[in-house]
């Protein structure tokens, strides 16, 4: 019975999501981030109550809050997260300690950033971009 209730709630929550194929549904700030940092066009925009999830034609995925501030960026293994999303200290740390790896993902978190490398390593940084720890 409980599982059925959870399923109904999940389905009804997902039913509220809307989809678009154009960046024009995004806040202006998000449109600006996309046009300045990505060459690939928009494939799909998932419009949720609290965020937008954008998938680009090259497979990159960018999440934005309702105001258009980016929350996470993930690119395919053959690409790299644009430098504009990365604090200089994060770029320096990865370049020095993981020379053969590319940054393929970054998530803004309450206390800093979590970065995913092309070699599968996840690293936590504080808000200033200082190394905190390797993540499991």
C-alpha positions as CSV (number, residue, x, y, z in Angstrom):
1,X,0.0,0.0,0.0
2,X,2.8,2.4,0.9
3,X,4.7,1.6,-2.2
4,X,1.6,2.3,-4.3
5,X,1.2,5.7,-2.6
6,X,4.8,6.6,-3.3
7,X,4.4,5.6,-6.9
8,X,1.3,7.8,-7.3
9,X,3.1,10.7,-5.7
10,X,6.2,10.2,-7.9
11,X,4.1,10.0,-11.1
12,X,2.1,13.0,-10.3
13,X,5.3,15.0,-9.4
14,X,6.8,14.0,-12.8
15,X,3.6,14.9,-14.6
16,X,4.2,18.6,-13.7
17,X,7.5,18.7,-15.5
18,X,7.4,20.3,-18.9
19,X,9.8,20.1,-21.9
20,X,11.0,22.4,-24.5
21,X,13.4,22.3,-27.4
22,X,14.6,25.9,-27.3
23,X,16.7,27.9,-24.8
24,X,14.1,30.7,-25.1
25,X,12.2,29.2,-22.2
26,X,15.2,29.7,-19.9
27,X,15.9,32.8,-17.8
28,X,18.1,35.4,-19.5
29,X,21.0,34.6,-17.2
30,X,20.9,30.9,-18.3
31,X,20.6,31.8,-21.9
32,X,23.7,34.0,-21.6
33,X,25.7,31.2,-19.8
34,X,24.9,28.8,-22.7
35,X,25.7,31.2,-25.5
36,X,29.0,32.3,-24.0
37,X,30.3,28.8,-23.0
38,X,28.9,26.2,-25.3
39,X,28.9,25.8,-29.1
40,X,26.4,23.0,-29.3
41,X,22.7,23.9,-29.5
42,X,20.0,22.9,-27.2
43,X,18.5,19.4,-27.6
44,X,16.0,19.5,-24.7
45,X,15.1,21.6,-21.7
46,X,13.3,19.9,-18.8
47,X,11.4,22.5,-16.9
48,X,10.8,21.5,-13.3
49,X,9.4,23.5,-10.4
50,X,12.7,24.5,-8.9
51,X,15.2,24.1,-11.8
52,X,15.9,23.7,-15.5
53,X,17.8,20.8,-16.8
54,X,19.3,21.5,-20.3
55,X,20.7,18.8,-22.6
56,X,22.8,20.0,-25.5
57,X,23.2,18.3,-28.8
58,X,26.8,17.2,-27.9
59,X,25.4,15.4,-24.8
60,X,26.4,18.0,-22.3
61,X,24.0,18.6,-19.4
62,X,23.7,21.8,-17.5
63,X,21.3,22.5,-14.5
64,X,20.1,25.9,-13.6
65,X,18.0,27.2,-10.7
66,X,14.8,29.2,-11.5
67,X,16.9,32.5,-11.6
68,X,19.2,31.1,-14.3
69,X,22.2,30.5,-12.0
70,X,24.1,27.3,-13.0
71,X,24.1,24.4,-10.5
72,X,25.9,21.7,-12.3
73,X,27.7,21.0,-15.6
74,X,28.5,17.6,-17.1
75,X,30.1,17.1,-20.4
76,X,31.0,13.9,-22.4
77,X,34.3,12.2,-21.9
78,X,35.8,13.9,-25.0
79,X,35.0,17.4,-23.8
80,X,36.0,19.5,-20.8
81,X,33.9,21.8,-18.6
82,X,34.5,25.3,-19.8
83,X,37.0,27.3,-17.7
84,X,34.4,29.9,-16.8
85,X,32.7,27.4,-14.4
86,X,35.9,26.6,-12.5
87,X,37.7,28.6,-9.9
88,X,41.3,29.2,-10.9
89,X,42.5,27.2,-7.8
90,X,40.5,24.2,-8.9
91,X,42.0,24.3,-12.4
92,X,45.5,24.7,-10.9
93,X,45.0,21.7,-8.5
94,X,43.8,19.4,-11.3
95,X,46.5,20.5,-13.7
96,X,49.2,19.9,-11.1
97,X,47.9,16.7,-9.6
98,X,46.0,15.0,-12.4
99,X,47.9,16.1,-15.6
100,X,46.3,13.5,-17.9
101,X,42.7,14.1,-16.7
102,X,40.1,16.5,-17.9
103,X,37.4,18.0,-15.7
104,X,34.1,16.5,-17.1
105,X,31.7,17.6,-14.3
106,X,31.2,20.2,-11.6
107,X,28.5,20.6,-9.1
108,X,28.0,23.7,-6.9
109,X,27.3,22.5,-3.4
110,X,26.5,24.5,-0.2
111,X,30.1,24.4,1.0
112,X,31.9,24.4,-2.3
113,X,32.3,22.3,-5.4
114,X,32.5,18.7,-6.4
115,X,34.5,18.1,-9.5
116,X,34.5,14.9,-11.6
117,X,37.6,14.0,-13.7
118,X,37.7,12.0,-16.9
119,X,39.6,9.3,-15.0
120,X,36.7,8.8,-12.7
121,X,38.1,10.6,-9.6
122,X,35.8,12.9,-7.7
123,X,37.3,15.8,-5.7
124,X,35.7,18.2,-3.2
125,X,36.8,21.8,-3.0
126,X,35.7,24.6,-0.7
127,X,34.0,27.8,-1.9
128,X,37.4,29.4,-2.5
129,X,38.5,26.5,-4.7
130,X,40.9,25.0,-2.1
131,X,41.2,21.2,-2.1
132,X,39.2,19.5,0.7
133,X,39.3,15.7,-0.1
134,X,38.9,13.0,-2.6
135,X,35.3,11.8,-2.6
136,X,34.1,8.2,-2.9
